[in-house]
């Protein structure tokens, strides 16, 4: 007589590990553009629909959803933001601007988004003594 081995508990463990990795992977924001963000004291947990990056040399990159950042010219930014406004109505777009970027370039991108009716969030890295929401 052969003894049988039940795989039910093994499949439960594998299923729980799969769910764990799926849930935790949604919290990770991969950044392919090297941007040194300024520090800020207030942080928000809003997940942006899309992201606009300005690196230290004032090059623009745009990504939406889980896609990798793609380079975009300043003249093509407005039509691209318009498409994003249609795809993600009412959702915010995060702006990741390097600390070395001139203030005028940051304001130009924010104005471009405002003309398209897009709410923009300026991304910062948390200061060591940052106040967390709800505290």
CORTA-V972611 format. One line per field, one symbol per residue. psi: psi as a letter, one per 30 degrees, with the letter a starting at -180 (. if undefined). A space follows every 50 residues. Layout:
psi = ???
This chain:
psi = kkkkkkgeeeeeeeeeeeeeeeeffffkjkjfkjkjklklfkklgkjkel kkkjafggkkkkkkbglkkkkkleffeeeeeeeeeeeikfllkkjjklff kkeeeeeeeeeeeefggkkkkjklkklehkkkkf.
